[in-house]
């Protein structure tokens, strides 16, 4: 059994995001998030948080780099510290810097 990750929208790594997923199994006690660079397969993020929720918060400035394509895997731990399997294929996502909008009116001020 493994968690099913919802679609991960592109986000600014300096802001962070929350990854949501579905789980049908024993009560969750911890959630692990493992993120790899899509191109190289290098692990760039691997942390466990104590939570019973079906989401994982990626904090701002977590080491992810804007302009990069990633693959995310989620596993959950039960009360006996037994870790689930990750999905065979992770969910892909991009990190992009947030655009700054400069309107003509702002430039006139």
Number of C-alpha atoms within 10 A of each C-alpha: 13 18 21 19 20 12 12 17 12 17 17 19 23 18 13 16 17 13 18 17 17 13 16 10 12 12 13 21 17 21 23 19 20 17 21 20 20 17 10 8 11 11 14 14 15 13 10 15 13 13 15 14 15 17 17 20 12 17 14 13 12 13 11 23 18 16 13 14 17 23 19 23 22 26 23 29 21 16 11 7 11 12 17 19 14 19 16 8 9 18 17 18 18 20 19 16 14 13 7 6 7 8 8 8 7 8 7 6 5
